[in-house]
Structures are given as C-alpha cells and as structure tokens.
Amino acid sequence: MKINLLLNKLVAAALIGGLSFAVYGSSPMILPVPDKPTALCSANWREQIPTRTSGVDAEKGLYKQIIAVPVPAVFRWADFQQKSYTLQISLKPDFSESCNYSTAQCSAEIYNLFRNKKYFCRVLDKDNKVLAAGTFFTADDTRWIKLPEPDKAPVNFRDFGGFVTANGQQVKQGLLYRGADLAAWRKVSKTNWQFLADTLKIKSEIDLRYPKQVIDKLNSRLGKSVKYFFRPVNAYNSFTPEQNDLFRDTIKLFADKDNYPIYLHCSGGVDRTGEIAFLINGLLGVPAEKLFEDYEVSSLNIFPRSRDLPYFKKWRQKIASFAPAGADEQKQIECYLLAIGVTGDEIKSIRNILLENK
C-alpha cells in the first residue's frame, strides 16, 4: 500500500494532540535501516548526469526518458496481527510534530521526505500503544517532488533546499520550489494544480519567461490567491541596465517572508531559473561544487546542461568580476547583488528566512 508523505511543512497532526502513549514490547523497525542513508531518488543519479547530452530524439521528436525519478522511503515492521496501524514520522524525538498515516498492512511507502535529515518513526496500534520504533536519515539526494499524477506534472520540479552550507547550516526545505513552466511540456492535471496550491501551499509564483512566452502577465494559474510576479530576465545576457534592474527586483522578492512558499520557473526551469537558484543558494553559502551540481541536475529531465557550457562560464566570470580576486562564490554573489541594488538588509533577510541550524 502506497502512502504519499507530504512533509513540506511537517505540521503537528491533530490526532496526537494531548494523547499519551504506552510502550509495550516495542521492537525496532525492520525498514528503514538506521545506519544506511534512505534514498529519495533513483540510484546513481549523479553518475548519469554526464551521459545526458541531448534532450530530444530528433527523428522521433520525443523527449528522452526522464530519469530523475523520486523513490519512496520503505517502512516495514513485524506483523503484530493488527487490523490497522498508524505510522508516525517526525523530525523531533518527542513526536510533538509528526505526520500520521493509517494502514492495514505492516509496511508503507512514503514520498517527499526532506533530504539530508534525521527522522524518528514509530508504529502504533489502535490503542496508541507503540509496537515498533526507530530512527533513520535521508540521503543527500535532490528532493524531486512526486505529484499525485506524475505524468501530468510540471517537469524538472524540485525543492531548492536541503544543501548544507560552508558554515554548517542548512537551506530550509518546503519553502522554495523550482521547475518548468506550469503549463509547458505536459498538460498539468487538476489534481496536480490542487497539490501545488493546497498541499505545497504555494503563495507566490515568480515567472521568469520572456514576454512573448506569456499570455496573462497578471494572474497566477494557481489561482487569484497566489501572488504573481512577472520578471522576464534574460538568461546569460544579464548585465545591461534593464537586466540589472530585473535581477535586482527578482532577488528582492526572496527577502519578504510573506511571499513563501514560492514557485520559481521559466520555460524549462534550467537557464533563467538555474541562474536565480545559483545566486540564492550561493548567497546562502552553499559550496561551489553543490551549486554546480544543482545547475547540472536538470540534465536528468529533458534539458541537459553542463557547468562547462561557454555561456554559463562567461556568466559566472562576470559575476566573479564584482568581487576582489580570490573571493569565494558567496562573496562574489553578495558583491554582485549589492552592486545592482539589493540592500544589505535584504540579503540578511534572505539568509534569516532560508537558513536553519543543521
């Protein structure tokens, strides 16, 4: 039995409010294994990035297979001959905040866990007695988001967060998502629209497409309650006065906590979106190798990209030119953003919103 875990905010479950739990003969969970990272996406994904050189089969006009497939965390416990079980998963050892899932089986498959986190889990019987308990930690995998109907979902859809910074903090997850245009490449189903609005609770859409690609520049397709920001930045031609203003105004949106959770996209979620992701995560202190990996991981969808592409290298060199020689990526990006009009207070606000202690 598959159960989708929607842990984008990990709010407290009402079912456990005010209850106490007896523990009798509790046994460890069979799965997940506590000392082995729990994978969140298809195996060997890092090794597959360099093999992705073309996104389209020119003869058939078909996109190559998307291999960035989110996989579930598998939970299994002994068969206690119960008619129903409740699986609880929490980031807190006291389960003061948890997600609860009911199942008639002694196993479950859970999607959309946060990356690079330690979790606590336990199984309860109908009387809220603990039958099995354990801990596990998730792998440092890209957090691709599994939507209810994957074949009718935006491509290249993933979480910005989860990276560990150079000073040991972590970029928060569940606040900032990136991907392709919501209506391009696939026809998105109503169920998936509702998932974005109701489950991920997207409050703002930042649309980086060019004007000719956008029919309605006033409203988000997620509904009128979602704030819509149209910012037609120009990928890799980013340093004209007009583009400096557009990049400045785009970055400023991330300094307002009332805009979150945010969905950021261009057409394919690769170039324009990749630039903004590089700037934001770099500003937060994500190490260079992880910034480049995040840029290249779009290759596992339909738009291969390499850090060695001439236009990307030229764009990076221009960003670096705003800082003193030898400065790291975080300092380079900070100097660039200050130069185009992002304020120090706004940079501080972005860090306060998006960083947490590991």
ABEGO torsion letter per residue (X at the ends): XBBBBBAAAGBBBAAABGBBBBBBGBBBBAOBBAABBBBABBBGAAAAAAABABABBAAAGBBBBBABBBBBBBBBBBBAGBABBBBBBBABAAGABBBBBBBABABBBBBGBBBGBBBBBBBBBAAGBBABBBBBBBBBBBBBBBBABAAABBBGBBBABGBBBAAGBBBBBGABBBEBBAABGBBBBAAAAAAAAAAAGBABBBBABBAAABABAABBAAEAABBBBBBBBBBGBAABAAAAAAAAAAAAAAABAAAOBBBBBBAAGAAAAAAAAAAAAAAAGBBAAAAAAAAAAAAABABBBBAABAAAAAAAAAAAAABBBGBBAAAAAAAAAAAAGBBAAAAAAAAAAABBBX
